[in-house]
């Protein structure tokens, strides 16, 4: 005797929207056998409450992922569906990892129909074409004005596009310049509209130009830091050498120390750099061995020091003329009213007498301007923080 199998009963208003995308009314236990044939991976429910326990048990047995967006029952002149939940539903629907998927509301007409109509707009259907499909699944085939308005105003929203998309969405690839009504956010960086690709290329071009500009300004700034000592007024520097030597000659062993210091200053004038205070102090004390040891063991960044007060923002805005440059010509000098003084040569070769306070900061006793004395390496580190150095 042949056993009669139960009928395959689809859900109310069941229909195929696209490949692996199905729609309909609330699924009931009598629809289980039919739904099982669809080999569903996801059921998206747009209803006020969760599915009945029988359907929840069915989904667990079939390894179907249940997704629920709470949406109230459709009432006359009232659409409970919001654009935010519409976007959430669309992002679930267009993600191939959720396919095959069955989407439903209570009757499979209004709420489900509005979501599918908005999906059609994402597929670049016209509003009128989307509403024709919407009307086919209504009770009376009459579209209410608020329903048409809901679909018509579904525009300028941002839709997140997954890394991969189904073939029924734009043919599975993005080959259009710009979406006519929606803003698209692609999770796949290689997937973008022609307009977005042009904007990306323009942005990268501008960033490259900005990077080249800053590199050029950095190089100009660093050249400006070193050029004055290389091409400065030598007559002004000689004036300070004689002053330095005369100050040193007043101490013990003045003849020898003065000779060594004068010759050393002449050497550093030819080199275009200034020696650190430790080397200059050893020169003044007449300790040639200490001087040699300092020159051999001191890091290059400590042998040559530059006092510089850099207004980086001013430099970038107004040019390199904002840099105040001072070339160190000597080490510490005898106490002047309890304060340590130093001679400096500015860009014009004129003499400037700076005073060092108890914190080691230098300032012009006449104008009150303060300056920073630090190794070149620290200056470059400071510039690096401003994006002017690598």
N, C-alpha and C positions, 0 to 999 in steps of 0.2 A: 504494500500500500504506500502510495506516494504521500509524503508529509507536506502539508501546505505551509509555506513560509509566510511570515507576517508581511504586510504591505510596507513598501518604502514610502513614508509620508514626509514630505519636505515641510519645513516651517512655513507659517503663513506669510504670503507675499515673498516667497523665496525667489531670488533672481541672481544671475551671474553678472557681476559688474565688470570684472576683468579676469584675466588668468590668475587663479589662486586667490581671488577676492570675491566673496559672496555676501549677500545682504538678505534681510528678511525680518520677520517678527520674532517675538519671544519664543525661544526653543522650549519644547515640552517633552516629557518622557517618550511620547509616541514618535517623536522626531529623531530619537537617538540612533536608530538603525540607519537612517538616511545620513545623518551627520557623520556617522562612523565611516561611511563610504567616501566622504570628502577628505579623510585623513588630515583633519585640521590640526594646526599647531597652536592657533590662538582663537579665542572668542572674545570679542570686544562688546561689552554690554553698555548701552546708553540708556539706563533705566534708573528709577528712584532707589531701588533696593537690589541686593545681590540675587543671583539665581537661586532657585529653589534647591533644597538639599539633594534631590535626586539628580539634578543636572550637575551640581558640584561634584557629586560622587562619580558621575559619568566622565567628567573632565579629568578627574584624578586618575581613573582607570585607563583613559586613553592618552594620558600625558599631554593634555591640552592646557595651555596657559590661559587662565581666566583674568581678563582685565576689565575693570569696572569704573566708568565715569558717571558719577551721580548726576542725573538730569531728571528734573520733575516731569510729570505727565503733561502732555500738550493740552493747552486750553484755548478756547476761542479768543482771538485777538491778543494772544500772549504766546511768545516763543520762549520757552525755558532755556533753550540752548544759547550759550554765550560764545563769542568769538574765541575766547581763550581756550575753552574746551573743544571747540572745533579744530583749532590748531593742534591741540594735544592728540585728538583723534586722527587727524591727517598724518601726523608724524609717526603714529603707530601703523597706520594703513600702508604707507609708502615704504616701510622698512621691510626688505625681503626676508630678514631673519624671523619675522612674525608670520610668514606665509606657509601654508594656506590659512586664511583668516576669514572668520564669519563675523559680520557686524550687524547688530540688531538693536532695536528699541522695543517699545511695548507692542506696537502694531506694525512695525516695519515700513511706515509711510512717512510721517512728518519729520521726526528728528533724524532718522536714518537718511531720509531723502535729502534733507538740508545739508548733511555732512557730505553725501555723495555729490551734490550739486557744487559744493565748494571744492571738492576734489576735482571735478571737471574744470573748474576755473584754473586750478593749479596745472591741469593738463592743457590749458590755453583754449578751452572751449569758450564760446561767447555765453553771456548770461542767458540769452533767449534759448539757445540750444540746451543748456543745462536745465532750464525750467521746463522744457518740453519733456525731458526724461523724468523730471521730478513729478510732473502732472500725471504720468502714466500709473504711478503707484498710489495716487490719492483715492479717497473714497468717492469723490464726485468729479475728479479730473479738473477741478477749479482751483487755481492758485490764488491764495489770499494775498492782498497787497503787502502785508507785513512780511510774508514769506519771500515774495519777490524782492522786497527792499533788503531783507537780510542777506540774500545772495548777491544782490547788486552792490551792496556796501562792503562785501568781503574783498577788500583791496588795500594795498599799502601795508599789509601785515607781513611780518618776517616769518618765513617758514624754514625750519631747519631740515636740510636735505641730508640723509644718511650717507655713509661712505659708498655704498652701492645702492642702485635703484633698480626697480623692475623694468622690464622691457616696455611695458605699456605706459611708462612715464617718460615722455620725450624720446621714445625709442631706445631707452637705456643709456642715453648720453646727452651731454649738454652741447648743443651746436647752434644755439640762438644767441643773439646779441644782448637782449634784455627781456625779462619777463614783462608782459604787458600790464599786469595789475598787482603783482606781489613782489616783495623783497625776499631774496633767497640767501640763506646762510649755509654754505657747504662745509660739511665735516671733512670731506676729502679735498686736500689742497690742490690736487690736480684737476678737480672738477669745478669749473666755474664758467660763468657766461663770458662772452667776448668782451662785454663792457667791463666786467670785473677784472678780466685778464689785462685789458688796457690800463685800468686804474692801478693794478698791481705793478705793471711794467713802469708806469709813470712814477709811482711811489719809489720803486727801487732806483730809478734813474735820479730822482731828487735826492735820495739818501746817498747815492754815490757822489753826486755833485757836492753835497754838504760835507761828506767825508774828505773829498779832495780839497775843498775850500779850507777846512780846518787843518789839514796836513800842511797846506801851503802857508797858512797863517802861523802854524807852529814853527815851521822852518824859518819864516821871516822873523819871528820873535826871537828864536835862538840865535839867528845870525845877528840880530840887533844887540843881543846880550854880549856877544864876543867881538863884534866889529870895532867898537870904540877903542879897545886896548890894542887892536892890530893896526889901526889907521889914525889913532888920536894924535893930538898936538904934542910932539916930542919936546918942544921948548918948554911947555908948561910942566911936563913931567920932570925935566931937568931941574927946573926951579925947585920942585919939591925934594928932589934927590939931595940938592945942596943943603936944604933945610934939615932934612933927616940926618945927614952926615954931621952937621954942626951940632945937633942935639946929642948925638951919640958921643961926640968928641969930649964932652964934659965929664964923662964917667971914667972909672979906672980902666987902664989899658986902652985909653982912648985912641991913640995913634993907630995901633994894630986893628982895633975894632972898626974904626972909621974907614980905614983902607979896605977892609974885607967887605964892609957893608956897602961902601960906594961902588966897588967893583961888582958886587952881587946885584945891586940895583941896576947897574948898567946892563948886566946880563939879562935881567928880567925885562928891561925895556926892549932889548932886541928880540926877546922871545914873544913879547906881547902879552905876558901873563904876570900875575902878582903872586908872590909866595905867601904861604899861610903864616899866622902869627908865631907858631912854634919855631918855624925855620928862621923867621926874622929875629926872634928873640935870641936864638943861638948865634946868629950873625952879630948881633949887638954885643953879646957877652964874649965874643972872640973865640968861641968853641968851634973850631973847624971840624973836629971829629963828630961833634953832636950834629952839626949842620949836615955833614955827609950822611950820617946815620938816619937823620930825619928824612932826607931826600930819597934814600934807598928804601926805607921801610914804610913811609907814609903812603896811604892810598892816593891815587891820582886825584880823587875828588877832594882830598884834604890838603894837598899841596897847594892847589890854586883855589883861592876863595874869592867869591864875588858878593858884594853887598848890593842887593837889588830890592827895590820896593815895586812890586808888579801889581798894577790894577788890571786884572785879567779881563773883567767885564768892560773896563774902559778901553783896553787894547782892542777887543773884538768889536766894540762899537765905534770907536773914534780913530783907531789906527795905532801904529806902533809908537807914535810920538808920546803915548801915555806912560812909557816906561822911564822911570828915573834910574839912571845907571851911575854907579860910583865904583871906581877902580881902587882897590886897596893898595896903598903905596908903602905902608910901614906897619910894624907891630905896635905893641904898647909903648907909650911914652911916659916920662916921669909924671908923677901926680901933679895935677893942676887944680888947686883948691880942693883937694880930697877926691877928685874925679880923674879917671883915665881918659886921655885925649888921643885922637888919631887924626892924621892928615889924609885927605882924600883928594883925588883929581876927578873932576867931572868931565863931561863930554867936550867942553870948551877948553880944557886944560887949566881952568882956574882952581885955586886952592879952596878947600872947604875944611873947616875944623869941626869935627864931630866929637861929642862927649858920650862916654859910655856910662850908663847908670848902674846901680847895684844889681840889676837883673841881667846885665849884659846886653841891653838894648842900646842902640846908637841914636842920637838925636842932634839936630842942629841947635846949638845953644842960642843962636840969634833968632831964628824963625820958629823954633819949636818943632820942626818937622822931624818925625821919627823914621828910622830906617832899620831894615833887618839884615844882619850879616849871617850868612849860612853857606854851607858847601853847595857847589853846583848840583850834586846829586839830590840834595833836598829841594833845591829850587825846581828841578825837573820833576820830582815827585809831586810838588805842589801844582805844577802845570798839568801833570797827568790827571789830577783830580778835577781839573777844569776842562778835560777833554782836549788839551793842546799837546799832549805828549803820549807816546805809545807806552 
